[in-house]
Structures are given as structure tokens and as C-alpha cells.
Amino acid sequence: MPGSTTTEVLLWLIFLLPGVVYSIWRANGRKNVCPTCKSAAIVPLSSPMGQEIQRAFPVPEPPTSEPLVYGENTPDSVKYMGVAFLVVVCIFFLWSLLK
């Protein structure tokens, strides 16, 4: 997806309408790309060329997955969403105090 998750979260938190527009733009720009090289020129595995490439470069076995522990191996997007959630909770708390 084009754009930045951080920018999207900030726009949603600060300005509602630009956040909506940015989210729609990001969703419409979504493409299937190669996870390794990020190229949009993907060869389907059902094609003869795709089968030839698959034979030449076999897919390695995935590593055994370790349980996700919040800390060093946590993806940045998860950390940012946690921070964004805390900011929203604080804003609502302060807003309720000012009423």
C-alpha cells in the first residue's frame, strides 16, 4: 500500500476529513507486489514461466514461529497503533474533564 501508516494515524487523530481522504487514497493504491523486490511485475505460478521459475528457485520452509512478545520483535505498526490508542484515550479523558 502506498503512503505511511504513521501519517494515516496522525491525520485521523488530528484532522478527520484529511484522514478519511488519505485512507481512501491508500486503499485505492493497493497493488500485488513481490514481497522480496517490491516489483509489480508478478509472474503467475500457473503459467509455464512461473512453473519454470518455481523449479529453479524452490521456496524454503518457513521458520518455526515464536510467540509474539511485545518488545524487540514487535512490528513497528503494532507499536504505533498502541501509542495512537493511548493518545486517543488520553484525549477523550481530558475532553471529559473539561466538560
N, C-alpha and C positions, 0 to 999 in steps of 0.2 A: 504494500500500500504506500502511495506517495505521502510525503509530509512527515510530521513528527507527532508522536503520541503526547509528548510533553506539551507542545504547542496547543494541541487539541484540548487537553485537560485545562490548561491555563485560560484559553478562550472561553470554555464552558464556565469556569469559575468566575471570571471577571466580566465577560460580556456574553449574554445568552445568544443573541442573534448571530454574531460572528462565529460562535461555537457551532451553531447549527449549520451554517453555511460551510464552514471548514470540514465538519464531519461528512456532509453530503459530498463535498469535493473529493475527500479522501476515499469514500466508499465507491464513487464512480470511477476513480482512477486505479482500482484494484486490477491486477493482472496476474496470470500464472507465470511465474518465473522460475528459473533453475535455482534451487536452494544454495548451490555452491558458487556459481558465477554470476547469478542475478540476471542472466540473459533471458529475453522473452522468446527467443527462437528455440522452442522446445520441440523435440522430435518424439512423436507418439511411439510407445513401445509396441503397438500393434502394427506399425509399418515395418517393411523389410530393413530399412536403415536403422530403426530403433532396436530391432532384434539383433542386428549385427553389432551395434554399439553395446548392447547389454551383454552379449557374449564376450566382447573384447574387454569390458570393464565390469566385472561382476560386482554386485552390491555386497559390501561386507556385512557381517552380522551386527546388529545394533548392540551396543554395550548394555550390560545389565544396569537397570535404572536404580539409582539410590533414592531414598525418600527425600522429598524436597524439604530442606530445613531453612527457615528464614535466616539469612546471614550471607555468607560469602558466595554461595552458589545460587542465590535467588536472582531471577532475571530482573533487570532494571525496571521494566514496565510494571512488575508486581510491586516493587519498592515505591515507584512514583504514584501508583494508584493508592497505596496505603497512606502516603503523605497527603495526597489530594483528598482522601476521605477524612483524614484528621482535620485538614483545613476547613472543609465543609462543615464538619461537626462543630468546630470552634466558632465559625461564622454564625451558625444557627443558634448556638449557645449565647453568644454576645448579643445577637439580634433579639433573643427572647428576654435578655436582661434589660435592654433599652426600651422595651415596650411599656 
